[in-house]
Amino acid sequence: MGVLNLSHESFYKGSVVREDSLIDAASAMVEEGATVLDIGGRSTWPLAEPISKEIERERLLPAIDALAGNVDAVLSVDTVFADIADQCLDRGADIVNDVSGLMTDENMVDVVANHECPAVVMASRKLPGDVLGMDAVMDSLEAIIELCEGKGIDTDRLILDPAIGKWIPEKDPIYDLETFDRFERLQIFGKPVLAALSRKSFIGEVLNKSADERLYGSLAATAIAVHKGAHIIRTHDVAATTDAVQIAEAIRGRIPCQESDERQVRMLEITDPDDSVRVMKSLGVTSTGFGRSSYRFE
């Protein structure tokens, strides 16, 4: 997933694309290996200067108009506002990328349901990315999936984002490092996982480098995320990241799988008792059944 950043307030100035060079930038990313383009008009960096909703709209709508039908890629719109997402989807966007996990705007769930479109949902509670530790990430994603099920959304269309990055002041690098260390846990949801880690602050903290100097650290983190099960990598640096992804995929062993007729059975290694309960619930096991399963697991 290549990042087409229209926000001049962004933490990484090298990622900002001018409106008059949008098609060229998008075409270059596709040529380098991007199959999804994520178009954003508002910086999600907590320290960014805030902009109005109308400015975000004025940046996004012309960009979607220009790109739809003119680039060979899936178009993702990065916004937390339902009406903006609705307009972008009407104009040719394919995916909504909501960093608040559908929580900022209560109407976003209905927009996703009405358009029957895929949605990237980031682990969040009250604020985007305000989850500290992998247990909180798992709890949040589980709650988002249950919310979508209640609205009649096909949850197989959800793409899960574990909220890597310093989204709130309390989120120190140790939390992102823990997410990477336990990244395999996300597989129990049985849904695509997106890792948005390009040039993030935890890389800068570990290497003591600015955003402009974090490419190599981002590639190392990318390889680890893919090896541990990430399906989509959101990146500012498509060509280099594509190489890292291809090597990590080649090295990664495939999950043991058995197929018979139309059924497929996968083997998952579950190391957390709460995850065993989540798997049992997803299979329709009663509360009594998964309660006993959890007890035996412990």
N, C-alpha and C positions, 0 to 999 in steps of 0.2 A: 504494500500500500504506500504509494508515493504521496508526500505531503505537498499540496498546493496552498501555500500560506499567503493570504491576502491581508494579513494583519500587520501593520507597521509597528504595532506595540509588542511584537513577539520577543521572547527572550533571546532567540537566535536570529539575528538580523540577516545572516546569510541565507536564510530559508525564505525570505519574503519575495514574492513574485509580483512584478508590476502588471497592472491590468493589460497594458499594451503588448506584453510578452507572454500572456497566459497560454495561448495555443502552442507556441514554441516550447515553453517549459513543459507542458503536459505531453506533447509529442515526444520530447526527449526522454521523459521518464518512462513512457511506454516502450520506446526503443531500447532502453536500458533494462527493461524487465518488469516494470510495474504492470499489474493487471487490474489494480484498483487505484483510483485517485481520490484523495480525501481533501475536499475544498473547505477551507475555514476562513471566516471573516472576522473572527474575534479571538484574540489571544486568550488561552486558558491559563497562562502563567499568572500565579496569584499576585505578583508585583506589577503586572502590566497596568498601564493607564486605562481606566474603564472607558468604554464607548457606549453610545446609545444603541438601542435595538434597531433603530432606523438606519444607522450607519452600517451595522452588520448586514441588514437586508440589502442596502444599496451596493454592498460589496459582493454579496453572494448571488443575487438573482441574475445580474448580467454575466457573471462567470458561468453559471449553469447554462444560460442561453447560448453562450459561446462554445461551450464544450460538448453539449448534448448532440450526439450524432456526428461529431467532428473528430473524436478520438476513439481509438479501439480499446476502451477500458470501462470498467464499472465505475460509476460516479457515486461517491459518498459525500453527503453534506454534513459538516461538523457544526452542530448547533444544539442548544438546549431548549429552543423555543418552538412550540408546536406550530404556530402559524407560519413561521419562516420555513420550517421543515416541509409543511404542507405545500407551500408555494414552490419550493425547490423540487419536490417530488412530481408536482404537476408539470414542471418545465423540463423534466428529463432525468433528474437524479434517481438513483436506484436504491441507495441505502441511507439510513439515518445513523449518524455517529453521535450519540448523546453521552457526554462525559459525566452527566449527573445520574446516569442509570434510570432515566425516565422520571426523575424525582423533582426537578426544578419546575417544570410545567406539567400540571396534572392532565392536560389535554394531549400530551405527547403520546401516551399509550393509545389513545383513540386514533390519532393520526397514523400510527404504525399499524393498528388493526384495520383501519379503513383502506389503507393502501396495500395491505398484505405484503409489505416490503421487509427485507432483512433489516435488523437493527443491531448496531454495536452498543452494548450496555456496559458502562464502567462501574465497578464496585463503588458504591456510594451509599451514604445514609441520609444526612441532612444537607451536606455540602458535597460537591464533586470531589471524589477521592479521599473522603474523610474516614478512611478505614485504616486502622493501625494493626498490622500483623496479619498473617495468613488466615488465622481463624476468623477474623473480622471480614476479610475478603470473601471467604467461603460463605459466611452467614449472609452477607449482603447480596451476593449473586444468587443464592438460593431464594431470598426474599423477592428479588426482581423477577426471577423465573416464575414464582408463584403468583405474583401480581399479574404478569402477562397471561398466565393460564386462566386466571379469573376473568380477564377481559376477552377471552376467546382467541388470543393470538397463538399462532402456530409457533411454539417455542423452538422448533427445529430451525427457525429462521433467525434465532438470536446468536450473536457473536459475543463472547464474554471477554471483558478487558479487566485484568486484576489491579488496575489503578497504580501503575508504577509511576513514581515521581513525587516531588514535594508539593502536594496539593494543598496542604495546610501547614502552618508553622511547626506543629508538633511532630510532623512526619520526618524523622531523621533517616539517614541512609540505611541504618540497620534494618528498618522495616522493608525496604526494597530488596535488600540482600536476602532477608528471610524469604520473601516472595520467590526469588529465584531459586533458593535452596530447596523449597518445597513446591516448586512449580508443577510437578507431576500430579498433585492433588486435584488440579483443575480438570483432569481427564474424567473424573467420576461424573461430571455433568453430561458427558457425551455430546458436547457442542464445540464448534470451532472456538479457538482461543486466539485473541489478538494481543500481541505484546507491543505496546507503544513506549519504546525505551530510548529512541534516538536522541543522543546528546543530553539526556536527562541529568538532573542535579546530582544524583547519587554517583554517577560516573565522574562528574567534576570533583565531588568530595573525595572519592577514592584516589583519583589521579592528581588532584590539586591543579586542575586545568579549566580554562574558560570554555564556553560552548563552542567557540571556533576550533578548539583543540581536542575535541572529544570523539572524533571519528573512530580512531582505533579502539578506544574503549567501548564505543557503541557496537562495533563489529564483534568484539569478544562477547559482549552480553547477548547479541543476536544469536551467535552460534550456540551459546548455552541454552537460550530460550527455545530454539528450534530443536535442539537435541532432547530437551525435556518435554517437548510436546506442543509448542506453539505452532499454529497453522498460518497465521498472518503476522507479518512484521510491518509496523507503520514506521516509515523512515523518511528523513530528509535527503538521504544519500543512496539513491536507488541502485546505481551500478555496483558500487562496492558491497552493498548489503546483499544484492542478488548472488554474488559470488560466495559470500559467507553462508547464506541460506543453503545454497546447493551443496556445499561441502558438508555442512551439518546434517542435511538430509541424507547424504550418502553414507555418513558414518552411523547415523542413528539406526538402531535395530528396530525392526517392525514389531508391533504388539502381537503376541501369539494369537492366532485367529483360526477358527474352524468354521467351514461353510457346509450347509446341508440344505438342499432344495433352495428355498427362498430365505432361509434363516442364517444369520451369522452370529457367532459367539466369540467375544473378545475376552482375553485374560487381563485383568487389572490387578495390580498390586496395591492393596489398600492398607495404609499404615496408621490411619487415624480412626478411632472408634466412631466419631461423628460422621465421617465419610461413609462408613459402612451403613449407617442409618439412612444417609441420603440416597445411597444406591438402592437400598431396600424400598424406600418410599417411591423412587422413580419406577420401580418394577410393580408397584401396586400392592406391596405387602402391607398388611394391617399394622396398626400401632403395636398390638400385642406381639406380632411376629417380628417386627424389626427391633422391638425392645429386647426380646430374648436374644436376637442375633447380636445386638450390641453388647449384651452382657457376656455372651460366650466369647466375643472378640476380645474384650478386655481381659 
